[in-house]
Amino acid sequence: MTGWRRLTSPRPYALLASVAAGALLMSGCGALPGVPGGSREPVTVMTWAPDTTAVGSVNMAGMTAMAQTYARWVNDKGGIGGHELRVLTCNDQDTAAGASKCARRAADEDVAAVVGSYSRYGRAVLAPLEAAGIPYIGGYGASADEFTSYLSYPVNGGQPALVAGNGEQLAANCSRVSLVRPDTLVGDTLPGLLDTGLSGGGRPASYDISTTEEATSYETEASRALRQAGDGCVTAVLGKGTETFFDSFRRLEPQDSEVRISSVLGSVGQGLVDRTGGADSPFEGALVTGWYPESGDARWNEMRGVIREYAFGDDRIDPTDAGVQTTWIAYTALEAVVEAMDRPDITAGGISVSLNRGTEVDTGGLTPVLRWRFQDMIGTTAYGRIVNARVTFQVVRDGRLTAEKKGFVDVTEALLNSRSRG
C-alpha cells in the first residue's frame, strides 16, 4: 500500500504537469525565452577564403573574420530564428587543391550552407557541394561556375556585371577607351562585356590589351594604353596587378594629359586609395564601377556598428572592402531564409528548397530585394544564376569613393547582348 500511496501522491502529478507545460511552451514557441537556440538545433555553416601571403596571391581573410563577427552578433541577440549560428572557416589558399579541400570538409561536416565565400576555383568547390547537396550562398563572384551551378545563390553579378557596367559608365565620360585585362580565359570575355556597355552609349569598341596578372612592371602595356586612349580613358581590370599597372601608367603619363583612369571594385577599392595617398593618390578622379552603395553610405551603418562592437579590433576586417560587404549581405540572406523556414532543424536541402521557392531577402537597400526563383534569373547560358545585375557608378573625390550617379544601374541588357554577340 505504501508504494501505491507514493504513486497517487500529488507531487508526481505536479511534476508531470510541469513537464507537460514546458513541452507545450517549447512546441508553441520553438525556443524557451532568453535561451539562445532553445530547443532548436544549431545551424552550422562554412565560410572560406584565401588567407595567404604568397606573392601574387589573393588575400581575403576579412571575409572569414566577418563571418565569425556576424555569428557573435547574431547569437548575442538570440540566434537566427532561435537557432545558434555556428561558423566554420577554411583557408582555400588560392589554389584548386586548397579550394577542393575546403569543399570536401564542408561536406564531411554536413554544413547547412557555404556562405559569403571567395574562391577563384569554382569547379573545384562547387562539384563537391553539388554532390553533397549543399547550397552556396553569396559567393564573391570570382568564378564563372558561381553563375551556372544550380546550388549557387549569388548576391551580385560578379565581374561580368562590373565590366559591362564599367562600359556604360565610361561611355558617358570618354570618347575612346583602352582596356588592359588578363590574358586568361576569363580575361578573354571582358572586351565583349565592356564593348557592349560602350556601344549602348554610342561609343566605339575599346582597344584591347591583354597581359599577365602578376607582372612587376607594365610599361609596355601602359604606353600602348595611353597612345590608343588619346584624350579618353584607360580602364584596367587586373585584380591585384591593377595597382602595379597604374603605377607604370602614371610614370609615363604626360603632365598635361587629360586621360582619365578607371577600374572596377575588387581591382580598385577604398583600401587601395588610402594606401596610395588618399586625396593625393594617383587614383584621385578615377571612375570605379561597384556592386553596392559607396562605403560611406548610411545603409552600411548597421554592419559598421556590428564590426565595432563584435570584431574586437580585428584588423582583418575592413568595412570598405567588397569581400567583407559581400559576406555581410550573404549572411543577411542566410538569416532571412532560416527565419522564413521556421523549423526546429535546418538542413541544406531545406535551405535550397526555400530559396528556390522564392524566399525574399531584404538587404536594407544594399542590393535590390533578392530572390532566386527561375523567373528572377537573367537566363543566359553563361550567367544563368544572376538575379542581381545592378551596379553602382562611383568616383574618387578627395580621396574617397563617392557616388558618381545616384542609385543602381541595371546592366541586364548589356549582359544579354554581350552573350548574343558571342
N, C-alpha and C positions, 0 to 999 in steps of 0.2 A: 504493500500500500504506500510505503514511503516513496518508492520510485514513481508510482503513479501521481502522487501529490506534487512531485517536482515538475512533472510534465505539464500539470494543469495549473501551476503557479503563474501569476500574472507576468513575471519577469521575462520568460521566453517569448510570450506573445508581444510584449513591448519591444523586445529586441527584433522579432520578425517584422513588426510594423515599421520600426526604424529603417531596417534594411529595405523593405518594400518602398518606403517613401524615398529613400536615396536612389533606388533604381528608377523610380518614376522621374525624379529630378534629372538623372543622367540621361534617360532616354528622351525626355522632353526638350532639354536644353542642349544636349550634346556634350556639355562640359560643366563641371562644377564651377560656380562663380569664383573668380580670383585665383584659379589654379591654371597656370599656363599649360595648355594642351588638354587638361582634364582627362576624360575618358577617351579622347580621340588619339589615334595613332600619330606619332611624329611623321612629318613629311621630310624625306631625305632627298636632296638634290645634289648635283655636282656643278661646279664652275671650273673651267680650265682656261689657261692662257700661258703663253711663253713667259718665263721668268729667267732670263739668261743674260749673261754679259758677253757672249761671244761676239766678235767683231762682225758687223753687218747684220746681226740677228735682230729680231723684233722683241722688245720687252714690253709686256702689257700686264705687269704684276698688279697694277691698280685695279684691274677687273676682279681678280680673286679677292683682293683686300676689300673691295666694295661689297662683294657678295657676303663676306663674313660680317662686315659692318651692318649690312641690311638685316642679317639674321639676328644680331644682337638687339637691334632696334625693334624689329617686329616681335621678337619673343618677349621683350620687355613690356610690350603693350598687349600681351596675351596670345601671341602666335598668329598664324594665318587661319582664320575661321576656326579657332580653337585648337589648331594643331601646332605643336612645336616645330619650328623650321630648323633642320639640320643641314648644314652646308659642308660638303666635301670639296676640296680643291685639288687641282692637279697641274703640274708644270708640263706643258706639251713640248717644251724645249725647242720649239720652232723647227721640228723635224717630223717627217712622216712616221718614223718609228715611235717617237715620243707621243705624237698625237694618237696613234693607234693604241698605245699602251693606256692612255687616259680613258679612251672609249671602252676598252675591254674592262678596265677597273670599274667604270660606271655600270657596266652590265653585271659584273660579279657582285657589286654592292647592291644591285637591284634598286637603283635610284628611280624616283618617280619622274625625273626630267633632268636634262642638262640645260642650264640657264645662264644667259649672259656671258657667253664664252667667245674665245678667239682662237682660230686656227687657220693657217693657210692651206691645210691639207684636208680638204673637205671629204674626199672619198675615204681617207684613212679613218676618219672619225664617224662618218655617217653610216658606213656599211655595218660596223658592229652595233651601232644604235638601232638601225633598222632590223637587224637580226634579233635584237632583244626587245623591240617594240617600245623604245624609249624616245619621247619627243625632245626635240632640240629647239628651245625657245629663246629667241632673241640673240642669235649669234651675231658677230660683228659684221658679217657680210664680206669676209675676206676671201671666200672661195665660191666658185660658180655652183658647186653642189648644194650650197645652202638655199639656192633658189629653184632647185629641181626635186630634192628629196621630199617624199610625201610625209615625212615626220619632222620636217623643218618648219618653224613658225617665225619667220624673220620680222623684226620690228622696223626695219628701214629697207631702203632699196639698194644697199651696198654700193660698191664702187660704180656699177653701171649707172645708177641714178645720179650719183655725184658728177660723173663725167658728162652725161647728157645734159644735166643742169648747168654745168660749167660752160658748155657750148652756148646755152641760152643767155647766161649771164654775160659772157664775152661778146655775144652778138650785139648787145646794147651798148657796148663800150669800145669796141675795137673794129677797125676796118679790115685788118688782117691778123691772123693768129698762127704762131708756131707752137706745135705740141711736142714736148720731149717726154718720152714714155719708155717703159722697159721693153727690151727685145725678148719677149716671152709670149706664150700662147695667150695669156690673159692680156698682155700689153697689145697684142695684135687686134684685140676687139675695141680698143679705146678710140682710134681715129674715127671709126664709123659712128660711135656714140657721140663724140664731140661734134663731128661734122653735121649730124642730124640736128643738134641744138643750134649750131651756127646757121644752117640753111633755113631754119624756122624764123630766124631774124633777118633773112635776106643777105647773109654774109657768105663769102666763098669758103670752100673747104680749107682746112688747116694744112700747114706744111708739116709733114710727119717726120720726126727724128727719133729713131729707136736707138737704145743704148743699154748698157748694163746697169743694174740697180746698185751695185756696190763699188763703183769706181772711186778713186781718191781725188780725181780731178775730172772736170767736164769742159775743158777749154775749147776743144774742137766742136762739141755739140752746142756750147754757148755761143760760139762765133757764128755757127750756121743759123741758130735760132734768131739771133739778133739781126743778121743780114736779111733773113726772109720775112721777119715781122715788120720791117720798116718802122713806121711810127704807130704800129698796132700793139699787140700784146703777145707775151710769151707765157705759156702755161706749162708747168711741169708736174707730172704725176709719177714720182719715183719713190714713194714711201720715204724711208729713212735717208735715201740718197738725194731727196729734194733740197735739203739744206746745202749739201755739197755742190749741187748744180748751181744754185743761185749765188753761192759764194764765188764760183768761177764766172758766172754771168756778170756780177757787179764789178769784177776786176776788169772786164773787157768793155763794159758799157760806157760810152762817151758821156762827159759831164752834161752836155746839152740834150741828151736823149730823152724822148718823151714816151718811150716804150713802157707799158705797164706790165707788171708781173702778176701771175695768177696761179692758183692750185686748188686742191680740194682738201676737205677735212681728212685728217689721217696722214697726209703728206705735209700739211702746214696746220698748226694749231696755236692756241694761245701760249702754250708752254714754249714753243719754238720762238715765237715773237718775244717773249720775256727773256729767254736765254740769249737772244742775239741783240739785245739793246732796247727793248720796249719801243718808246717813241722814236728812238734813234736807230731802230732795227732796219736792215735793208728791206724788210717786208712791209714797212710803212707804205700805205696806199695800195697794198696788194688786194686783189679780188679773190675771195675764197668761197667756194660752194660747200655747204654743210647739210647735215640731215635735220638738225634740231635748231631751236632758237639759240641765239648767241649766249655765251656762258654767263653774261651778266644779267640776263633776263630774269624777271621776278618769278617765272614759272619754275626755276631751279631752286627756289628758296628752301623748300622742304628737304630736298636732297642735301643742300649745304648744311642745314640745321642738323640733320642726322649725322653727317660726317663730323661736324664739330663736337657733337655730344657722344657719339659711339665709336668713332675711329681711334680715339685715344692717341691722337697726334701721329698716326701712321702716315709717314711722308710718301708712301707709295701711291696714296690716293690724291689725285689732282682733279678737283671738280670741273675744271675746264677741259679735261681730256675726253675725247669722244668714246673711248672704251669704257671709262667709268660711267659716263652718261648712259651708254647703251646697256650696261649692266643694271643700272637703276631702273630703266624702263622695262627691261626683261623681267626683273623681279616684281615690278608692278603688275605685269601681265600674269605672272605665276600667282600672285596674291588674288587677282581678280578671278581666275579660273577656279582656284581652290575654294574660295568663298562661294562661288556660284554652284559648285558641286554639292557643298553642304553635306558631306558624308563622313562617317566615323573613320574610314580609312581611304587614303588617296593613293591610287595606282597610276602607273604610266599609261595603261590603256584607258583608264577613266579620264585622264587629262586630255589625251588625244581626241577622244570622243566628244568631250565638252567643247574643245576648241573647234573641231570640225563642224559641230552643230551651231556655231555662231556666238559663243560667249564673247561679249563685248569688253574691251579694255579701254578705259578712260585714263589717259596718262596726264590729265591736268593741262592739256594744251601743248605738251611737249611733242606730241605727234597727233595726227587725226585719231579719232576713235578707231581702234584696231579690231578687225575680225578676220578669221581665216576660213570662211566658207568658200566653196568653189567659185561662187559668183563674185566674191570680193577680190579674187586674184586677177592679175592682168592677163594671164592665159597664154603667154608665148612659150615656145619650147625651151628657150634659154633661161627665161626669168619667170617661170610658171608660178612660183610661190610668193612673188612680191605682192603684198597687199597695201604697202605704203610707198608710193613712188613720188612723194613730195620732198622737196629740198628747200633750203633757205639760201638767200644771197647775202653774203657778208663782205665787209671791207675792213682793213686795218686802219683805224684812225687814232692818232695819239697813242699808239702802242696797244690798242685794244681791238679785238674783233667785235665789230658792231654791225647792226643790220644795215645793209645797203638798200634793201627793199623789205617792207613790212609783210609779215605773213609767209605762208608757204607757196611754193611754185610747183605745180603738178607736171611731172615730166613723163607721164604715162605714154602720151602720144609719141614722144621722142624715142622711148624705148621700143615701142611697137614698130615705128618707121625704121629704126636702126636695124632691127632684125629682118624686116622685109627687103631692105637694101642688100642684105646678105653678107 
